């Protein structure tokens, strides 16, 4: 592993859209940003990463991104430090740990890798700069990336409601659902009529996660389909393996959330996907 200094971020200023074009020819594991005087993670919203100008990761708010990282045990102690982690940091083997890292290489079909985010208002002083670094590895042809998609679900009263997760021809290997909520009670997942998560209540789910060494975050619930970090436990929403090694497309994926009162859920789907699926 090498750690390199990233190019200067463009358009850093109050109420601006900041951008960064990342150098090609290497595989990115983590991005680190030291935020200068008066610039805090609380000012950062609409974080978007793109490959070949196609979005593969979006966070509506840096607070949501930090909740995801905090759950996994990353460093979120300082609001003057922003991290993006493409690894599965607690995986038990190198292949699993680095499966979703971003190969920004010609061999992986990548000609452009960019990051953008919005900055809120702050008082500019001489030290109001953002400095970036990256942990990188050698070039790779790996087209598997860590993907994060977002949706919102407005629920007007206590109810069980369905949320959409891509399946079948658009299916992926789902790792986690990160749900920002106020009234969430339980989550159920059924794939082609078989319970994957059988209406597990939030309290029991989070106690289970603590047993696996995870760190539940206040105001968020993580539906973790691989709390033990074994990659084989990621939920395949594209195909089901049949006896004899044959497979068939997933015909139905039923994901339901139950809330105790009116709520607006922000739901992030974290998955493994091919960069050709963007």
N, C-alpha and C positions, 0 to 999 in steps of 0.2 A: 504493500500500500504506500502511496505517496500523498502528501498534502500540498496543494498548490494554491497560490493566490489567484483569485478570479479577476477578470477585467473590471474596470470601473463601471459601476451602475450608472445608468443614464437617467436624467431628469429627476434627481433626488431633490425634493423641495416640498413645502407645505401644499397640501391639496393637489398633488401631482400623481401621475401614473408612472411609476418607476419601472424600468426595463433593464434586462441583462441578456446578452447573447453569449451563451457559454461556448467555449472552444470545443471543436470536434476532435475526433481521433483518440478518445479515451472512454473509459467506463466510469460513470459517476455513482458513488456509494452514498455520500452525504454532502449537503451544502450547508455551510455555516456563515452567518452574517452578524458581524459586530455592529450594533446600532450606536451611532454617536450621540453627542449631547442633545437632550430634549427629544430624541427619536426613540419611541418605545413600541413594543409589539402591539400595545393597545391601539395604536394609530394605523395598524396595517389591516387592510381588508382586500377582498377579491384577489386572492393569490392564485395565479394560473400558470401552469407549465405546459409547453407545447413542444411537440416533435414535428418537424416539417409543417409548421403552422397549424397543426391539429392538436386540440386540447386533449391532454391525458390525465391531468390532475387539477382540481379546483377546490379551494377552500374559501367559503364566503367571508370568513373572519379568521384572523390569526389565532384568536382564542379557541376556535374549533380545532385548528391544526395542533395547537399546543395541548389540548385535551387528549387528542389521539396519541401524541408523543408521550405525554405523561402516563397514560394508561400502559404503554409499552415499556416504561421505565427510563425514557430519555431525559435529558437535562432540560427542565423548564423552570429552573429556579429564578432566572433573571429575565426581566422584561426588556433588557437591553441586548438580548441575544435571540436570534431566530435560527431555527434548525429545520432542515428538510432531510429525512432519512429514508432512503430507498431500500435499505436492508431489512431483513427480519432478524433483529439483533440477538435474540435468544435462541435461534435455531441451533440444532444439535450437530449440524454438519455444515461444511463450507458451502456446498451446493445449495442447501436450503437457505442459508443466511444471505446469499448473494443472488438468488434467483431473479429478483425483481429490479436489480440495479440497472441503470440506464446506459446502454451501449450507444454512445453518440458517435457512431462510426459508419463509414461507407458500407462496410460488410453487413451491418445491421439495417441498411437502407435509410440511414439518417443523414440529412443534409443541413438540418437546422435544429437547434435546441435553445429555447428561450424561457425566461421567467419574467413575469410581470406582477406587480401588485400596486394597490392604491395606498397613498400616505395621507393621513388626516392633517389637521392644522397644528403647527407648533412654532415656537420662537426660534428663528435661525441664529446660530452663533458659529464661531469659527470651527468648533468641533462637531458640527451637525453633518456628519458624513456616514456612509455605510460601507463597510469593508467586508468583502466576501472571500471565503476559502472553500476548497472542496477536497474530500477524500476520494482518490481515484485509483483505478487499477488499469492494467494493460488493455489495449483495444480488444474488443470482442465482437463476434457476429451474433450474439444472443439477442433475439427479437422479443423475448419475454420482458415485460415491464410491470412495475407496480402502478396500478391505475386507481384513481379516486374520482368517482362521479357523485354529483349532489342533486337532491330533489327536496321539495318541501311538501308537507301534507298538512292541510288545515282541517281540524276536526272540531265541530261546533259544540259537542256535548260528549258525555261519557258514552263510549261506543267501542266496538271492534271494527277496524277499518283495514282495507287491503292496501299495500304499497307495492309498486312495480319494481322488480329487479330483472334485468335482462336474462333471457334463457333461450334455449334452442339454438337457432343459427346465430344469435347475438350473445350466446352464453359465454361465461367466463369461469375462472376458478375463484370463487368468492371467499375472501379471508375474514372480513368483518363488516358489520354495519355499525356506524358511529351515529348515534341518535341524540341530538340536542333536544331536550324536552323539559316539561314541568310536571306533567301528569301521567307519564307512561307507567302502566302496571305490568304488562307482560307482552311477550312476542311469541308467535308461532310460525314455523316454517314447515311446509309440506312440499315434497318434490314427487310428482307423479303418484300422488296418493299415499306416500310414505312419510311419516313424521320424521323430520330431521331435528327439529327443536319443538318439543311438545308443550306449547303454551307455558313456557318457563317464566315465572314471575321475576321482576327486576331484583328484588332483595336476595332471593336464592341464587340467581345468576351471578350477582356480584360477590357473594360469599364464595361461590365456586371459583370465580376468577382469582380472588385473593389466595386461595389454596394453590393455584397454579403460579403464584408469584406476580400476578398483574396488580395494577394500581387503579381501581375505579375512580372516576372523576365526578365531582359534584355537578349536577345539572346535565350530565351526559350518561347514556347507557350504551355500552359496547356489546353488541351481539357477536361474540367471538367464536367462530367456527373451528378455530385451531388454537385454543389457549395453551396447548402443550407445544406449540410451534412446529409440529410435524406437518410438513407440506402436504402429505397425503390426506390430511383431514380437511383441507380446503374443499368447499362445496362446489362440485362440478355442475354448473347449470346449463352446460351445452350437451353433454352426453351422459348416458348411464351405461355402465359396463354390465353385460349379460354373461351367464354361464358360457364357458367355452371361449372366452376372450372377445366375443362379439360386443358391439355397442349399438345403441339407438339414441336418437335425439331426445332431449327432455321435452315432453309435450306440455307440461304444466308446472309452474312454480307458484305456490300460494304462500305469500308472506303477509301475515296479519299482525297488527298492533292493537292493543287494548289500552285505552286511556280512561282515567277515573273522572275526568272533567274536560272541558274544552281546552284544546292545546294546539299549538303550531309546531309540528315536528320538522326539524332539519335533518335529513337522512343522507349520510355519506356511505357509498358502497366502495369498500376497498377490495381490490381483486388483483389477480394475475391475468394479464391479457397480452396478446401479440400486438406489437406496434402497427402491424398491418390492419388491425381491427379499428383503428381510430377513424 
